[in-house]
Amino acid sequence: MALVAIVVVLCGNSSIYAQGISRSKGIGFRLGLWKTARSDALISVSGSEVELSGAGTWLTFFSRVNDDWFYEFHMGAFASVISDDVDRENIVVETEDVTAILPFLFGMRYDILSTRNHGGIQPYLGFGVGPYWITNVDAPLNNPDFATVDSGLKPGGYLGGGLNFALTSFFALKFDMKYHAIDFKFDKDFSGLDFGLGFSVMWGQKREIIRVLGVRPIVNDIYPAYYQFYNLYPLAMVTVKNMTKRPIEVNVRSNIRYFSERPNDSGFVTIAGKETKDIPVTAILGQRIRNVKQRETAVLDLSVEARAGTKITKQLSSSLMVHNPNSWNGEMDKLVFFVTPDNADILEFGRAMVAEVELEAQPAIRKLAIARKIFNRLGNMEFRYQSDPNIPFYKDDRVQFAGESLDLKSGDCDDLVVLYASLLESVGIHTAFVEVQDPDKELAHLYLMFDSGVTAGDGYLVSSNAKRYVIRESATGAMRVWVPVETTLVADSFDAAWRTGALSYLQEGDLRGGLVAGWVKVIDVE
């Protein structure tokens, strides 16, 4: 009953040590009872005979070979006593047969369940061989001169199994049973079953279910303006190796300290036995990261959790650089994150322009009229093109959000494109950026085009000159008339900016083959 109670406690409270002997080395001490083939029972009292089949101790040293196998070296000391002709009233023993057995055994142990069991119990099987030193004394006590002593070294081996009950990673209780075949005979003399109960003290490296081989950063710099992008795009790849021979499931939990809205899980990924796999890491970022005032270092905390009967967790971290909210790394597809059509000032400005156009524009070209009205109003407000300050150390461009540009009434090509796109998007006009990386020029350039809402067949309603517009697919899949606009000409009229934008697209995109060669790119704002 006591053993059952121990098992129940361990199963309920030691789940973190599901691997049983979790350290690489250890020493075990065990009390044992040896039922040899010479006797019918471990302990018996019958008539004039008292018999103790065998009792003693074991000392075991073990060392891990690989995932499931251990070397073991056993040293034991056992004694058996058989007494005859007992006078119970006078307590007189006439004869006594005493046997001492000293095994020195080298063996192997195999953990059966390894990473699959759910508690602190680890069953195992074992086998081994070695010499058994046996001394037998047959002493008639009423005539000691006739005592005989027989000693000798005999080969043998054992087969058996047992259970380890891990209380901690350093200490475990154990119960085992072995069958010893001395002289490799299973049913003669001292061969027999050995039952033991004891404990193990362990040290050395913990057994690894998983090994984190490294964290490979994909994103070293966080730009707050496009924080939503990082919710889907991996910040890093965590390389995890399954150290066992069986499949396990691994989850990576990530959290950018202070900036994450909450930790994010990769979800459990199955890794086959001995397989190495890269697991992508993303982060849940929110508006909090947009409150950064200047560049600062952040810490990406990672928790790698393996599920293999139990849960094993490893903690590690990596550093990131968080830039200020206006920083932009120059990747054109990321510039769309600066477009803010839902900004209150932008919405108010755009709606005022729509209200004015409602009274004067033809329905077919209503979007063109709204775009013209917005652009010209910016010119009337004395908006000016102004280059950004040069900051070579950071190697970042600085982009103003649309609300900032409204307040400052100035900006470079990036700022003005973002402002105009935000205003048009706020009134339901789809836009796209046109990036020009002219190989004959040192600096790149950027302007904008918008969907006029006019179908390709009605392009004449926009202009009688087909070179003044572009036919391309809209967000809905229909072929529409798109109007290019050079936003740096905000101080001039809309027609001048339109003419310059259309000419640039014709010359650089079509005539010089920039679209085909890839140095002219059109990026939709979605």
N, C-alpha and C positions, 0 to 999 in steps of 0.2 A: 504493500500500500504506500509506503514511503517513497518508493521509486516511482510509482504512478503519479504521486503528488508533485514530485520534482519535474517529471515530464510535462505535466499540465502547466506548471508555473513557467517553465522555459518556453513552451510553445506560445504562451500568451504574452510574454514580456521580453523575449529576446530576438525579435524578428530582424534586428539589424545585423545579427551575426548568423545569417542563414547559411554561411559557408562552413559552419562548424569550426574546424581548426583553420583560422583565417590568417595566422602568421606563418612565416616560412620555416621556423624551427621551434623545438620545444622538448621538454622532458616530462614524462608521465610516471606516476607512481600508482601502483595497483595492488590491492589485496586479492588473493585468488584461492579458489578451492579446486583441487585436481582429482577428478574421479578416474582412476586408472582401470585398466582391464582386469586387474587382480582382485578388484572388489566389486561388490554389488551396489554399494551406496557410498555417498560422501562420508557420512557419519552413521554408525549403527551400533546398537547395544542389543545383543541377542544371546540369551543363556549365559554361558561362561566366556563370551567373546565381546570385546570392545574394539571397534575399528574406526580409525580416522584415515580416510583414503588419501588425503593430501591437502596441506594448507601451507601458504607461503606468500611471498611478495614478488612483484616484478618492478624493475626500473627500465624505462624505455626512453631512448633518444630518437627523435624523428626529424627529417628535413625534407622540404618540398622539392620534388623533381620538376613537375610542371603543373598544369591546371588541376589534375585530379589524382596525381600519384605522389607518394611519399616514400623515401627510404626509412626503414626502421631498424634499430638495433635493440634487442631485448636481453636483459640479464635477469635471471630469476633464481629463487632459492625456495625449495619446497621440501616438506618432510611428511612422511606417513608413518603411522604407528598402528600395529596390530597386536593385541594382547590376548592370551588364552588362559584358561583355567583360573578364572577369577573367583576368589573366596570373598563373597560380598560382606559377610559378617566380620571377618578378620582383615579384610582389605589386603589380601595376599595375591600377588601376580606371579604366576609360575613361569611363563615364557613371554618374550616380547620380540617382535619383528619391526625394526626401525629402518626406514629408507629415506635417504636424502637425494634430491635431484637438483642439479645446478645447470640450467639451460643457458647457452650463449648463442643467440639466434640472430641472423640477418634476414630481413624480409622486406616486402613491399606492401603498401596499403593503397587501396583505390577508393576514393569517395564516390559513392554511387550516384547521388542526386546532384551534388555540386551546386550549380546555380539555379536549380529548379525547385528546391524546397522552400517553404514559406515561413519556417520558424527557426529556432535555434538548434534544431536537431539535424545532425549529419550522419546518416548510416554509412558504413564502409565495409569492405571486404579486405582480407589480408592473407598473405601466405609467406612462408619463409623456410629456411633450412639452417642447420648448424649442429654443433656437438652438444650432447647431454652428458654431463658427468654424473654418474649414478653410484652411490655407495649404499650397500645393503648390509645391515647388521642383524643377525639372528642370534639372540642371547637368551638361553634358558637361565632364568634368574636363580633357580635352585641349584644350578651347576654351571657357574660362569666360565669354568675352564673349557667348556665345549662351545663357547660363542664362536661364530664364524663371521668373517667380514669379506664382502665381495665388492670390489670397486672397479670401475672401468669407464672409458669414454665411448659413447655410442653415437652414431650419426642419426639424424632424424629430421623431421620437418613438421610444419603445422599448416592447417587451413582454418580460417575462421572469419568472424565478422563482429561488428559491434555498433555502438552509437556514441557519438560525441554530443554533449549538451553544453553549448557555449553560453557561459554567463557573461563574459566580456570577451574582447578580442585577445586578452592575455590569459584567460583562465577558463577551463572547461572541465566538466565532469564527464566520466566515460564509463560505459558498461560494455564488456565484450565476452566472447566465447570462442575458444579455439579447440581444435582437436589435434593432439600431438600424436604422431606416429613415430615411435622410437624404433630404430633399426628399420624404419619404413614399414613397420608392421602395425596394422590397425586394430588388432584384436588380441594382443598378447602382452603380458607383463605390465609395463608401466605406461603403455600407450593409453590415451584416454582424453576425456573432455576436461577443459580448464575454464572455469567461470571466474570473472573478475569484476571488481568495482573500484574505481579510483578517480584520479584527477590528472589534468595536464596543465603545466605552466608554459606559456608560449612567448616568443620574442621574434625580432626580425621584421622584415618587410611584410606588410599586409598583402594578402592575396588580392590581385587586381582583377576585377571583372571588366573594367574599361580602362583605357589609357588615353588621355588627351594628348595627342601628339603636337598640337599647336593651334594657335589662332591666327588666321591669315586675314588681315584687314583688307576690306574692299573699299571702304569709305573711311578716310582718315580725317576728313573735314566735314563738319555739319554746318549747313547753311540754313538758318532759321526760316528764310522766306519759303523754301520748299520742303518744310518739315513733313508734309503729308506724303511726300515721295518716299521717305525713309520707312514709312509704315509697311511698304510693300517691297522695297528694294533692299537686298541684304547689305548690312553694314560690315559683316565679316563672315568667314567660313570657319567653323570649328571642326578640326579633324579628330575623329574619335576612332579608336581601334578596339574591337571586341577581343578581349584576351582569352575568352573561353571558346570551347568547341561547339557551343550551342547558340542559336539565335537569341539576341536580347533586343530590348526596345530602349531607345535613348531619346530624351527630350532635352533641349537647351533653352533655359529661361534667361532672358536678357532684360537688362534695366540700365538706362543711362542715368546715373546717380543725379538726383535733383530735377532732371529735365523730363524724364519719362512720366507719362500720365499714370501708368501702371506697368508692372512686368509683362513681358510678352513671351509666349511659349512657341517653340518651333513645331510642337506636336510630336508625338512619339514616332520615331523612325526605326524600322527594323533593320538590324545589322546582323548579318550571318556570322557564323562562327569563324573567328580569326580574320574577319573582313575589316577593312578600314573604309570609313565613309566621311565625306564632308557634309556638315549640317549647316544650312544658312541661318543667319541671325538677323532678325529685324527688330525694330523698336517702335513703341507706341509713343509718339510725340504729339504735343498739343500746343496751345497758345502760350504756355509758360515759357517755351524756348524763345519766343519772340520778344521777351522782356530783357534779353541780354543787351548790355550797354556797350561792351567791347569784347574783343577776342578773349577767350578763356579756355582752359583745359577742362575736359569732362572725363569721367571714368565710366567705362562700359563694364558693368558687373555681369558675369556669366555664371550660371549654375547648370552643370551638366549632370543630368539625372539618368541613371540606368535602372531599368526595371527587369529584374531577372529572378523572380521568386520573391525578392525583397527589393528595396530601393537603396541604391548607392549613389551618393551625391559628391561631386567635386566642384570646388569653387575656384574661379580665376577671374582676372580682370584685364582690361586693355584701356589705353588712353585714346581720347579723341580731341580734336580741336573744334570748338564751337565759335563760329564767326559772328560778327554783329548782324543785325537783321537786314541791313542794306547791302551786304556783301553778295557778290555773284562771281562764280568761278569761270564765267565766259562760255559755258555750255549753253547753246542757244535753246535747246529743248527745256532747259531749266528756267529760262527767262519768263516763261508763261506763268510761273508761280508768283510773279510780281504783279500780275494782272488782277485787280481787285474791283470787279464790277459791283460788288455788294457794299462797297464803302459808302457811308451816308452822304458825304459831300459829292461823290461821283454820281450817285443816284439822283440827287437833287438837281445837279447841273444837267444831266442827260434828260430828265423829265421836262425841264424847262425848255430845252431845245425842241423836244418832240411837240410840246404844246404850241410852239410858234409855227412849226412846219405843218401841223394839222390844217391850218387855215389857208395854206398856199400851195402845197405840193400835190402833183398828180399821184394817184394811188400806185401806178405801175413803177414809178421811180421815187417812191416815198423814202426808202432807205437811203438812196443816193442824196436826196435833199437833206435828210437828217444829218448824214455824214458831212455834207458841205457846211451846214449851219453850225455844227459843233466845231469844225476846224476853223472857220472864219471867226467864231466867237473867241476862240483862244487867241487868234491874231489880234483881235480888237482889245483883248485884255493885256496886250503888249508882252505876250510870251516871247521868250528869246532862246535861241540855241546857245548852250554854254558847255564847254568840255569839262569832264570830271578832273579833279586834281590827280596828279600822278603819284601812285603809291607803289613803287616797285617792290618794296620789301614783302608786302602781303601778296602781291601778284593777283589781287582781286580787283574787279571792277566794282564801282559803287552804283547801285541802281536805286533811284527814288521810287517810292510807291506813289500811286496816282494822286492820293490826297496831299502828299508832300509837294508834288510838282504844282498842284493848284495853288498852294500857299506861296511857293517860291517864284512861280511864274517863269521858270527857266529849267533847262536840263539838256543833257547831251542826247545823242540819237537813241540810246537805250531808254532813257527816261521818257522821252517824248513818244516813242513807240508804245511803251507801257501805258502812258497816260491816255493816248488816243484809243488804244485797244480797250482799256478799261471803260472809257466813256461809250464807245460803240457797243461793247458787250452788255453794258448796263441797260441799253435800250433794245436789245434783242438782235443786234447785227453781228454776225459771225465774222471773225478776223483771223488773219494768219501773218506770221512774221516772214520776211524775206531776208535771209542772211547771205551776204556776198563776201566770199574769201578770194578775192581776185588775186591770182598768182603774180600779176604784174604790179601789185600794190602792197605796201608794207602793212597797212591797217585794214581790218575788216570793216564792213559797213552793214547797216540794218535799216530797213524801212518796212512798211506795212501794206497789206492789201485787205479789202473787205468784200463780203458777199453783198452785192447790190440787190439781191432778191429777184433780179430779172433773168428769165430763162435764156439759154443760148440762142434760141431762134429769134428773140426780141432784142438782141444786142443793140440794134439801131436806136432803141429808145434811150440808151445810155450815151451813145456817140455814133455819129455817122462814120467815124474812122475806127475800124476794127483793131487798129494797133494801139488804141487808147485803153483797151481792157484785155482781160485774160479770161478764157473759157476754162473752167476747172470744176471738178466735182464738189458739191457742197456737203455739209454734214449730213444731209438727208439722202444723199446719193444722186440727186438731180444735177444736171450740168447747168451751171449758172455763170453769170457775168460777174467777174471780180475786178475791183478797181484798185490799182497800185497807187500809193500815196507816199511821197517823200516828206516825212514828218519833220525833218530839220528845217524845212521852209515854212515853219509855223508863223513866222512874221510876215510872210507873203500871203497870197490868196490860196484858196483851196484849188482853184484851177491850175495855178502855177505848180503846186505840189503834186497834183494829179499828173500833169504833163511830164514833169521830171521823173516821177515814179514809173510811169508807163514806158518812157524812153529807156530808163535803166534796165527794166525787165526785158525789153525787146533786144537791146544791144548785148547785155551781159548774159541773160538767160537763154535767148534764142540764137541770135546771130553769132555770138562767140562760143556757144555750146556749153555755157556754165551749168545749165540744168543737167545735161547729159554727163558732163565731166564730174559733177558733184560739188563744184565750188560755189554754186548757187543753190540754196536749199529753201524750200517753203515749209514752214512749221505751223500747223494749225493750233490756234488757241482753243483749248477745250476745257 
